[in-house]
Amino acid sequence: MRRKAPVRLGQLSDAPVLAEFNRAMARETEGKDLPLDRIRAGVETLLKNPNFGFYVVATCEGKTAASLMVTTEWSDWRNGAFWWIQSVYVRPEFRRRGIFRDLYAFVKSCAADEPDVCGYRLYVERDNTGARKTYEAMGMHETPYRMYEELRESPG
């Protein structure tokens, strides 16, 4: 029987490792080398402003093994909030151990106390087949939507 990874809400003291995870994820998924100081400032801003969202952290073998971030989007169609799962990262040595399953279960248990949460969403790189299979195994399914964006010059 698989042992669950301990999971908890992220804290300001987690900011250094969360920033490193985000930097590693950007390199791995998009080939981008983002400035660590900007990422750390973004992580700290969210951690200091719970209305922006929250982080969830899993530990394994005495190390921070994985994390994800949750932000919200109000749906007028459903009169409820979607919780967007973002910045999912699992250290390579802890992958394929069910740690994302533990993170996702924790998110869903947090939402059980929030009556306005109507569902969970995430986006994934088109070619990241491993992640897509994991999300499908959790009961998520691909939607017909495509995502568009226009970036503005970043502040700071």
NURO-234145 format. One record per residue (C-alpha): residue number from 1; residue in three letters; x, z, y. Coordinates in nm, 4 decimals, padded with zeros to 6 digits. Last residue first. Layout:
BEGIN
+------+------+----------+----------+----------+
: resi : resn :        X :        Z :        Y :
+------+------+----------+----------+----------+
:  NUM :  ALA :        X :        Z :        Y :
...
+------+------+----------+----------+----------+
END
This chain:
BEGIN
+------+------+----------+----------+----------+
: resi : resn :        X :        Z :        Y :
+------+------+----------+----------+----------+
:  156 :  GLY :  00.9269 : -01.1868 :  04.5641 :
:  155 :  PRO :  00.6063 : -01.3892 :  04.5446 :
:  154 :  SER :  00.5968 : -01.6828 :  04.3062 :
:  153 :  GLU :  00.5392 : -02.0282 :  04.4526 :
:  152 :  ARG :  00.1985 : -02.1292 :  04.3317 :
:  151 :  LEU :  00.1302 : -02.2536 :  03.9844 :
:  150 :  GLU : -00.1546 : -02.4863 :  03.9008 :
:  149 :  GLU : -00.3111 : -02.4308 :  03.5649 :
:  148 :  TYR : -00.5166 : -02.5942 :  03.2948 :
:  147 :  MET : -00.6210 : -02.4512 :  02.9584 :
:  146 :  ARG : -00.8082 : -02.6459 :  02.6969 :
:  145 :  TYR : -01.1334 : -02.5165 :  02.5534 :
:  144 :  PRO : -01.2727 : -02.6097 :  02.2102 :
:  143 :  THR : -01.2005 : -02.2624 :  02.0753 :
:  142 :  GLU : -00.9674 : -02.1725 :  01.7899 :
:  141 :  HIS : -01.0863 : -01.8866 :  01.5725 :
:  140 :  MET : -01.0148 : -01.5160 :  01.5508 :
:  139 :  GLY : -01.0861 : -01.3247 :  01.2304 :
:  138 :  MET : -00.7511 : -01.1459 :  01.2015 :
:  137 :  ALA : -00.6292 : -01.4092 :  00.9533 :
:  136 :  GLU : -00.6940 : -01.6702 :  01.2225 :
:  135 :  TYR : -00.4659 : -01.4806 :  01.4587 :
:  134 :  THR : -00.1876 : -01.4677 :  01.1997 :
:  133 :  LYS : -00.2225 : -01.8370 :  01.1169 :
:  132 :  ARG : -00.1967 : -01.9250 :  01.4868 :
:  131 :  ALA :  00.1104 : -01.7045 :  01.5261 :
:  130 :  GLY :  00.2904 : -01.8825 :  01.2435 :
:  129 :  THR :  00.1781 : -02.2243 :  01.3658 :
:  128 :  ASN :  00.3342 : -02.1852 :  01.7094 :
:  127 :  ASP :  00.3132 : -02.5562 :  01.7962 :
:  126 :  ARG :  00.0129 : -02.5290 :  02.0305 :
:  125 :  GLU :  00.1510 : -02.2234 :  02.2095 :
:  124 :  VAL : -00.1050 : -01.9457 :  02.1873 :
:  123 :  TYR : -00.3848 : -01.8246 :  02.4073 :
:  122 :  LEU : -00.5752 : -01.5051 :  02.3617 :
:  121 :  ARG : -00.9313 : -01.3879 :  02.3655 :
:  120 :  TYR : -01.1234 : -01.0776 :  02.2664 :
:  119 :  GLY : -01.4928 : -01.0075 :  02.2920 :
:  118 :  CYS : -01.7914 : -00.8615 :  02.4800 :
:  117 :  VAL : -01.6331 : -00.5514 :  02.6325 :
:  116 :  ASP : -01.9010 : -00.3913 :  02.8558 :
:  115 :  PRO : -01.9656 : -00.0921 :  02.6261 :
:  114 :  GLU : -01.6060 :  00.0373 :  02.6434 :
:  113 :  ASP : -01.5455 :  00.3099 :  02.3818 :
:  112 :  ALA : -01.5274 :  00.0553 :  02.0972 :
:  111 :  ALA : -01.2816 : -00.1389 :  02.3133 :
:  110 :  CYS : -01.0081 :  00.1141 :  02.2404 :
:  109 :  SER : -01.0712 :  00.0690 :  01.8650 :
:  108 :  LYS : -01.0450 : -00.3071 :  01.9074 :
:  107 :  VAL : -00.7109 : -00.2741 :  02.0843 :
:  106 :  PHE : -00.5846 : -00.0423 :  01.8097 :
:  105 :  ALA : -00.6930 : -00.2868 :  01.5386 :
:  104 :  TYR : -00.5062 : -00.5641 :  01.7232 :
:  103 :  LEU : -00.1856 : -00.3590 :  01.7410 :
:  102 :  ASP : -00.2092 : -00.2679 :  01.3710 :
:  101 :  ARG : -00.2706 : -00.6306 :  01.2683 :
:  100 :  PHE :  00.0239 : -00.7321 :  01.4905 :
:   99 :  ILE :  00.2344 : -00.4911 :  01.2843 :
:   98 :  GLY :  00.1327 : -00.6488 :  00.9539 :
:   97 :  ARG :  00.4858 : -00.6668 :  00.8142 :
:   96 :  ARG :  00.5469 : -01.0393 :  00.8675 :
:   95 :  ARG :  00.7721 : -00.9704 :  01.1663 :
:   94 :  PHE :  00.9685 : -00.6474 :  01.2016 :
:   93 :  GLU :  01.3221 : -00.7930 :  01.2061 :
:   92 :  PRO :  01.2120 : -01.0590 :  01.4560 :
:   91 :  ARG :  01.0905 : -00.8015 :  01.7105 :
:   90 :  VAL :  00.7170 : -00.8496 :  01.7575 :
:   89 :  TYR :  00.5903 : -00.9859 :  02.0872 :
:   88 :  VAL :  00.2430 : -01.0516 :  02.2203 :
:   87 :  SER :  00.2539 : -01.1131 :  02.5955 :
:   86 :  GLN : -00.1211 : -01.1582 :  02.6200 :
:   85 :  ILE : -00.4447 : -01.0380 :  02.4658 :
:   84 :  TRP : -00.7332 : -01.1139 :  02.6987 :
:   83 :  TRP : -01.0150 : -00.8592 :  02.6812 :
:   82 :  PHE : -01.3343 : -01.0389 :  02.7587 :
:   81 :  ALA : -01.5696 : -00.8498 :  02.9863 :
:   80 :  GLY : -01.9460 : -00.8499 :  02.9784 :
:   79 :  ASN : -02.2568 : -00.9953 :  03.1349 :
:   78 :  ARG : -02.2341 : -01.2690 :  02.8717 :
:   77 :  TRP : -02.2573 : -01.5773 :  03.0901 :
:   76 :  ASP : -02.1194 : -01.3840 :  03.3880 :
:   75 :  SER : -01.8027 : -01.3270 :  03.1900 :
:   74 :  TRP : -01.5550 : -01.0895 :  03.3545 :
:   73 :  GLU : -01.1939 : -01.1418 :  03.2511 :
:   72 :  THR : -00.9757 : -00.8497 :  03.1503 :
:   71 :  THR : -00.6059 : -00.7946 :  03.0819 :
:   70 :  VAL : -00.4448 : -00.6664 :  02.7634 :
:   69 :  MET : -00.0707 : -00.6657 :  02.6994 :
:   68 :  LEU :  00.1038 : -00.6720 :  02.3638 :
:   67 :  SER :  00.3839 : -00.4843 :  02.1995 :
:   66 :  ALA :  00.6121 : -00.4744 :  01.9001 :
:   65 :  ALA :  00.8856 : -00.2834 :  01.7197 :
:   64 :  THR :  00.9749 : -00.0013 :  01.9569 :
:   63 :  LYS :  01.2264 :  00.1683 :  01.7320 :
:   62 :  GLY :  01.2251 :  00.4805 :  01.5118 :
:   61 :  GLU :  01.1764 :  00.2854 :  01.1887 :
:   60 :  CYS :  00.8624 :  00.1261 :  01.3297 :
:   59 :  THR :  00.6892 :  00.1683 :  01.6625 :
:   58 :  ALA :  00.3923 : -00.0177 :  01.8043 :
:   57 :  VAL :  00.3138 : -00.0508 :  02.1764 :
:   56 :  VAL : -00.0073 : -00.1418 :  02.3598 :
:   55 :  TYR :  00.0111 : -00.2448 :  02.7234 :
:   54 :  PHE : -00.2609 : -00.2115 :  02.9841 :
:   53 :  GLY : -00.4677 : -00.4070 :  03.2331 :
:   52 :  PHE : -00.4787 : -00.4828 :  03.6051 :
:   51 :  ASN : -00.7138 : -00.1877 :  03.6781 :
:   50 :  PRO : -00.4487 :  00.0320 :  03.5136 :
:   49 :  ASN : -00.2178 : -00.0178 :  03.8134 :
:   48 :  LYS :  00.1159 :  00.1611 :  03.7589 :
:   47 :  LEU :  00.1686 :  00.0003 :  03.4176 :
:   46 :  LEU :  00.0752 : -00.3399 :  03.5611 :
:   45 :  THR :  00.3236 : -00.3110 :  03.8467 :
:   44 :  GLU :  00.5931 : -00.1820 :  03.6097 :
:   43 :  VAL :  00.5600 : -00.4876 :  03.3866 :
:   42 :  GLY :  00.5745 : -00.7236 :  03.6840 :
:   41 :  ALA :  00.8796 : -00.5473 :  03.8302 :
:   40 :  ARG :  01.0481 : -00.5661 :  03.4889 :
:   39 :  ILE :  00.9753 : -00.9382 :  03.4671 :
:   38 :  ARG :  01.1220 : -00.9985 :  03.8131 :
:   37 :  ASP :  01.4357 : -00.7964 :  03.7318 :
:   36 :  LEU :  01.4776 : -00.9750 :  03.3974 :
:   35 :  PRO :  01.4937 : -01.3210 :  03.5533 :
:   34 :  LEU :  01.3227 : -01.5686 :  03.3197 :
:   33 :  ASP :  01.5162 : -01.7902 :  03.0806 :
:   32 :  LYS :  01.2533 : -02.0351 :  02.9613 :
:   31 :  GLY :  01.2633 : -02.2123 :  02.6236 :
:   30 :  GLU :  00.8860 : -02.1873 :  02.5976 :
:   29 :  THR :  00.8154 : -01.9810 :  02.2865 :
:   28 :  GLU :  01.1501 : -01.8167 :  02.2095 :
:   27 :  ARG :  01.2917 : -01.7876 :  02.5593 :
:   26 :  ALA :  00.9643 : -01.6656 :  02.7101 :
:   25 :  MET :  00.9198 : -01.4227 :  02.4182 :
:   24 :  ALA :  01.2705 : -01.2804 :  02.4658 :
:   23 :  ARG :  01.2027 : -01.2192 :  02.8364 :
:   22 :  ASN :  00.8700 : -01.0551 :  02.7603 :
:   21 :  PHE :  01.0290 : -00.8326 :  02.4948 :
:   20 :  GLU :  01.3097 : -00.7331 :  02.7337 :
:   19 :  ALA :  01.0525 : -00.6440 :  03.0005 :
:   18 :  LEU :  00.8575 : -00.4377 :  02.7478 :
:   17 :  VAL :  01.1813 : -00.2609 :  02.6458 :
:   16 :  PRO :  01.2630 : -00.1639 :  03.0049 :
:   15 :  ALA :  00.9012 : -00.0749 :  03.0977 :
:   14 :  ASP :  00.8389 :  00.1660 :  02.8089 :
:   13 :  SER :  00.8978 :  00.4723 :  03.0334 :
:   12 :  LEU :  00.6024 :  00.3548 :  03.2436 :
:   11 :  GLN :  00.3779 :  00.4075 :  02.9436 :
:   10 :  GLY :  00.2256 :  00.1772 :  02.6839 :
:    9 :  LEU : -00.0798 :  00.2863 :  02.4905 :
:    8 :  ARG : -00.0153 :  00.3862 :  02.1319 :
:    7 :  VAL :  00.0461 :  00.2427 :  01.7852 :
:    6 :  PRO :  00.2146 :  00.4038 :  01.4834 :
:    5 :  ALA :  00.2840 :  00.1277 :  01.2287 :
:    4 :  LYS :  00.0529 :  00.1342 :  00.9287 :
:    3 :  ARG :  00.2033 :  00.1846 :  00.5846 :
:    2 :  ARG :  00.1312 : -00.0974 :  00.3428 :
:    1 :  MET :  00.0000 :  00.0000 :  00.0000 :
+------+------+----------+----------+----------+
END
